[in-house]
Amino acid sequence: MMTRYENLEEFIPVHTTVTQEKLDGEKVFRVIKKEKIMQFDENTFVKLRNIDFHNGIIRVKMLSRLLPDAPDFARGFIGIVFRVNQDNSEFESFYIRPTNGTTNDPVRKAHGCQYFSYPGYTFAYFREFGITNYEAPIHNGLNEWVQLTAIIHDEKAQFYLNEEKDPVLVVHFMKHGKDAHGSIGFFSEIGTEAFFKDFEVEYND
């Protein structure tokens, strides 16, 4: 059974600000990165209070815009975090880069979505060592709602966009291993105005 989370009081901001407001007549969460502004793949998220997630399904709709002061290299990064430990020093994450989803640049197109594991296993780490199996192209852009479904089981994660039949990315061996557990939340990055709605979680153990 899916559990839906709709109240602002259920969340804790970590190096972000979070508000609840209306967008196109619907109640949404708005998340903006507040600290660690010029650092990538950091613990900049909003997480659920008093949740201990191990295996299950995470579903959320998300929409990304660029802030007026976004730097040139901003890509509209938006996504989720899961298995966040209590002091926010370890977690797994998946996000999309919407501006890369609509570009004609083949190099940027290949970097449409990203799995990373905090700390240490950032996109910069993977690229430095030529590790390419934690990224994949997407076809989604800015200012459009994207349905993300994450299926998490032990060390494996499958990520689907917009109810597509095949996952956009499969991670067979997550860096924190099969026994990691913790909270779940929303990820926002440099220059992103991130919106989330219809947030649901199924806990399988």
MOPE-V108516 format. One record per residue. RES is the residue in one small letter. OMEGA is omega in radians with two decimals (NA if undefined). Layout:
# MOPE-V108516
RES,OMEGA ; RES,OMEGA
This chain:
# MOPE-V108516
m,3.11 ; m,3.00 ; t,-3.11 ; r,3.13 ; y,-3.00 ; e,-3.02 ; n,-3.11 ; l,-3.10 ; e,3.14 ; e,-3.00 ; f,3.07 ; i,3.08 ; p,3.10 ; v,-3.10 ; h,3.11 ; t,2.88 ; t,3.12 ; v,3.07 ; t,3.07 ; q,-3.06 ; e,-3.12 ; k,3.03 ; l,-3.07 ; d,3.07 ; g,-3.13 ; e,3.10 ; k,-3.09 ; v,2.96 ; f,3.10 ; r,-3.06 ; v,3.12 ; i,3.06 ; k,-3.04 ; k,-3.08 ; e,-3.07 ; k,-2.93 ; i,-3.03 ; m,3.09 ; q,-3.11 ; f,3.01 ; d,3.11 ; e,-3.14 ; n,3.14 ; t,-3.02 ; f,3.00 ; v,-3.07 ; k,3.10 ; l,3.05 ; r,2.92 ; n,3.12 ; i,3.09 ; d,-3.06 ; f,3.05 ; h,3.11 ; n,3.10 ; g,-3.09 ; i,3.09 ; i,3.13 ; r,3.09 ; v,2.98 ; k,-3.07 ; m,-3.12 ; l,-3.04 ; s,2.99 ; r,3.04 ; l,3.07 ; l,3.14 ; p,-3.13 ; d,-3.14 ; a,3.10 ; p,-3.08 ; d,-3.09 ; f,3.12 ; a,-3.08 ; r,-3.11 ; g,-3.12 ; f,3.09 ; i,-3.12 ; g,-3.08 ; i,2.93 ; v,3.10 ; f,-3.05 ; r,3.12 ; v,3.14 ; n,-2.95 ; q,-3.11 ; d,3.05 ; n,-3.09 ; s,3.09 ; e,3.05 ; f,3.00 ; e,-3.10 ; s,3.00 ; f,3.07 ; y,3.05 ; i,3.06 ; r,-2.99 ; p,-3.14 ; t,3.07 ; n,-3.14 ; g,-3.07 ; t,-3.13 ; t,3.02 ; n,3.12 ; d,-3.07 ; p,3.13 ; v,3.10 ; r,-3.13 ; k,-3.14 ; a,-3.11 ; h,-3.06 ; g,3.11 ; c,-2.97 ; q,2.84 ; y,2.95 ; f,-3.09 ; s,-3.07 ; y,0.01 ; p,2.92 ; g,-3.02 ; y,-3.13 ; t,3.10 ; f,3.11 ; a,3.10 ; y,-3.11 ; f,-3.11 ; r,3.13 ; e,-3.10 ; f,3.06 ; g,3.14 ; i,-2.99 ; t,-3.01 ; n,3.06 ; y,3.08 ; e,3.10 ; a,3.08 ; p,3.04 ; i,-3.13 ; h,-3.07 ; n,-3.08 ; g,3.08 ; l,2.99 ; n,3.02 ; e,3.13 ; w,3.11 ; v,3.06 ; q,3.08 ; l,3.02 ; t,3.13 ; a,3.10 ; i,-3.03 ; i,3.08 ; h,-3.13 ; d,-3.10 ; e,-3.06 ; k,3.07 ; a,3.06 ; q,-3.07 ; f,-3.12 ; y,3.07 ; l,3.02 ; n,3.03 ; e,3.10 ; e,-3.06 ; k,-3.09 ; d,3.11 ; p,3.06 ; v,3.13 ; l,3.03 ; v,3.07 ; v,-3.05 ; h,-3.11 ; f,3.10 ; m,-2.93 ; k,3.13 ; h,3.01 ; g,-3.00 ; k,-3.07 ; d,3.14 ; a,3.12 ; h,3.14 ; g,-3.04 ; s,-3.10 ; i,3.10 ; g,-3.06 ; f,-3.13 ; f,3.07 ; s,-3.04 ; e,-3.05 ; i,3.04 ; g,-3.05 ; t,2.86 ; e,-2.95 ; a,3.11 ; f,-3.12 ; f,3.06 ; k,3.09 ; d,-3.10 ; f,-3.09 ; e,3.13 ; v,2.98 ; e,-3.12 ; y,-3.08 ; n,3.00 ; d,NA
